[in-house]
Amino acid sequence: MYHLYQSSIRGEDKLSLKDLRCWVGYYRAHYSRWLPADRKARILEIGCGYGRFLHFLRSEGYVDVHGIDVSPEQIRYAWQFGFLHTEEASAVDFLKDKADRYDVIVMLDVLEHFEKEEAIRLLDAICASLTKTGRLILQLPNALAPLNIYRYGDFSHETAFTPASITQLLRMTHFHHIQTRPLTPHIHGPKSLLINLMWRVVWQNLIRFYMWSANGNLMGDIYTGNFVAVAEKGAKEN
């Protein structure tokens, strides 16, 4: 399924540097707050694809960054874009000898590709590979979002998550200080500002009303198509 993953999505369209640069503002708006101040922090991206988030990290000055992906096609693109610290690898196998290695591990749009037992094994391996105060950053499709294109737009997806279910899973795999946040439409011009306002003022409140009227409660308060979950390996909260 992943051998020609990128071409199965884009067809014959070729990737360019524009495909990397157009994501920098989005990642800066949503992820900068979770990244360490130390630009020498050891960061691993699992499921790095052709390098969108790696490009963002490089533009922010991070120098000790590594990426892995199971798709050889994606890794070939990453090499073409100059991301030589990337390799084709299965995450669990790659992490076997990496105990206490990374300050941050990032998985954006990745965990939904795993079946439940696989996800538990992977998160166990990630927890062991983080330093004592290491952090995991996830981007996930939101099962609470109606008509979610992120959930159903990719044939290889196995599941979706809610803030409650990912919190449960992260606690099971020994993570603590878990936070979840919505991924609201990114503002980068007049059109995107209008879309953001429409989401905040109209659509979000309509979804809340539907949840309340259909279920008698809101079932959480994050209804964006994707959301962020951040967790730490550190000691349990009191």
C-alpha positions in Angstrom: 0.0 0.0 0.0 2.8 2.4 0.8 5.3 1.5 -1.9 3.8 4.2 -4.2 1.9 6.1 -1.6 2.5 9.6 -2.9 1.7 8.9 -6.5 -1.5 7.0 -5.5 -2.7 10.3 -3.9 -1.4 12.9 -6.4 -1.3 10.8 -9.6 1.3 12.2 -12.0 1.6 15.5 -10.3 5.2 16.3 -9.4 6.3 17.7 -6.1 8.2 21.0 -5.9 9.7 23.3 -3.2 6.4 25.2 -3.3 4.8 22.1 -1.8 7.2 22.4 1.2 7.1 26.2 1.6 3.4 26.6 1.6 3.1 24.7 4.9 5.6 26.7 6.9 3.1 29.3 8.1 0.6 26.6 9.1 3.1 24.6 11.1 4.5 27.8 12.8 1.0 28.8 13.8 0.0 25.5 15.3 3.2 23.8 16.4 5.8 26.3 17.4 4.5 26.4 21.0 5.2 22.7 21.5 8.8 22.8 20.2 11.8 23.2 22.5 13.7 26.4 22.7 17.0 24.6 22.2 17.7 24.4 18.5 20.0 21.5 19.1 17.3 19.3 20.6 17.1 15.8 19.1 13.9 15.5 17.1 12.5 12.5 15.2 9.6 12.7 12.8 7.9 9.3 12.2 6.0 9.3 8.9 8.0 12.3 7.6 6.7 11.8 4.0 8.5 14.0 1.5 9.6 16.5 4.2 7.0 19.1 4.9 7.5 19.3 8.6 11.2 18.7 8.3 11.4 21.7 6.0 9.6 23.8 8.7 12.0 22.5 11.4 14.9 23.4 9.2 13.5 26.9 8.6 13.1 27.4 12.3 16.8 26.6 12.9 16.6 23.0 14.3 19.8 21.1 13.4 19.5 17.6 14.9 16.4 16.3 13.0 15.8 12.9 11.6 12.9 11.5 9.7 11.7 8.0 8.9 8.9 6.6 6.6 7.8 3.2 5.4 7.2 4.5 1.9 10.3 4.3 -0.3 8.7 6.7 -2.7 8.3 9.3 0.0 11.9 9.0 1.1 13.2 9.4 -2.5 11.3 12.7 -2.6 12.8 13.7 0.7 16.3 13.0 -0.5 15.6 15.1 -3.6 14.7 18.0 -1.4 17.9 17.6 0.5 16.7 15.8 3.6 19.5 13.4 3.8 18.9 12.5 7.4 15.8 10.5 6.4 15.4 6.8 5.8 12.9 4.1 4.9 12.1 2.2 8.2 9.3 0.7 10.2 8.9 2.8 13.3 8.9 0.0 15.9 11.9 -1.7 14.4 13.8 1.6 14.1 13.2 2.5 17.8 14.3 -0.8 19.3 17.8 0.4 20.1 16.9 4.1 20.6 16.2 4.2 24.4 16.2 7.7 25.9 17.4 9.1 22.6 15.0 11.8 21.5 13.8 15.1 23.1 10.8 15.3 20.7 9.1 12.7 18.5 6.5 14.0 16.0 3.8 12.1 14.2 1.5 14.1 12.0 -1.3 12.2 10.3 0.3 8.9 11.1 -1.2 7.1 14.1 -4.5 6.6 12.2 -2.8 4.3 9.8 -2.2 1.7 12.5 -4.6 -0.9 13.9 -5.2 -0.7 17.7 -2.7 -3.3 18.8 -0.1 -1.8 16.5 -0.7 1.7 17.9 -0.2 0.5 21.4 3.1 -1.2 20.5 4.2 1.9 18.6 3.4 4.3 21.5 5.2 2.0 24.0 8.3 2.1 21.8 8.1 5.9 21.4 7.8 6.4 25.2 10.9 4.3 25.7 12.8 6.3 23.1 12.1 9.7 24.6 14.4 11.3 27.1 13.2 11.6 30.7 11.4 14.9 29.9 10.7 14.1 26.2 7.6 15.1 24.4 5.3 13.5 21.8 3.4 15.6 19.3 0.5 14.1 17.3 -1.8 15.4 14.6 -4.9 13.2 14.3 -8.2 13.0 12.4 -11.1 13.9 14.7 -13.9 11.3 15.0 -16.2 14.0 16.4 -16.0 16.1 13.3 -19.0 15.6 10.9 -18.3 14.7 7.3 -14.6 14.5 8.1 -12.6 14.4 4.8 -9.4 13.7 6.8 -10.8 10.5 8.2 -12.2 9.1 5.0 -10.1 10.7 2.3 -7.2 8.2 2.6 -7.9 4.5 2.0 -5.0 3.5 4.3 -6.6 5.0 7.4 -7.6 2.4 10.0 -9.2 4.6 12.6 -9.9 8.1 13.9 -9.6 9.5 17.4 -11.4 11.8 19.7 -9.6 13.9 22.4 -11.0 11.4 24.9 -9.8 8.3 23.1 -6.3 9.5 22.4 -6.0 10.6 26.0 -7.0 7.1 27.1 -4.5 5.5 24.8 -1.6 7.8 25.8 -2.3 7.1 29.5 -2.3 3.4 28.7 1.2 3.8 27.2 2.7 5.7 30.1 2.4 9.3 28.9 1.4 12.2 31.2 0.6 15.9 31.0 -1.6 15.2 28.0 -3.1 18.2 26.2 -5.4 18.3 23.1 -6.1 21.4 20.9 -8.2 22.1 17.8 -6.6 22.8 14.5 -8.6 25.8 13.4 -8.3 27.2 9.8 -5.0 28.9 9.4 -5.1 32.6 8.7 -2.8 33.7 5.9 -4.8 36.2 4.0 -8.3 37.8 3.6 -10.0 34.6 2.3 -8.5 32.4 5.0 -9.5 35.0 7.6 -13.1 34.8 6.4 -13.0 31.0 6.6 -11.6 31.1 10.1 -14.3 33.5 11.2 -17.0 31.4 9.6 -15.7 28.4 11.5 -15.5 30.1 14.9 -18.8 32.0 14.6 -21.1 29.7 12.6 -20.0 26.1 11.9 -18.5 25.3 15.3 -21.6 26.5 17.0 -23.9 24.6 14.7 -21.9 21.4 15.4 -22.2 22.1 19.1 -25.9 22.5 18.8 -26.2 19.3 16.8 -24.2 17.4 19.4 -26.2 18.8 22.3 -29.6 18.2 20.6 -28.7 14.7 19.4 -26.9 13.3 22.4 -27.8 15.5 25.3 -24.2 16.6 25.8 -21.4 18.1 23.7 -19.1 15.0 23.8 -16.1 17.2 24.2 -15.4 20.6 22.7 -13.0 20.0 19.8 -14.8 19.6 16.4 -12.2 20.6 13.8 -11.3 17.9 11.2 -7.9 17.4 12.7 -6.6 18.1 16.2 -3.3 18.1 18.1 -2.4 15.9 21.0 0.7 16.6 23.0 2.0 14.4 25.8 5.2 14.0 27.9 7.1 11.1 29.3 7.8 12.9 32.6 6.5 12.0 36.1 2.8 11.7 36.7 0.8 14.7 37.7 -0.3 14.7 41.4 
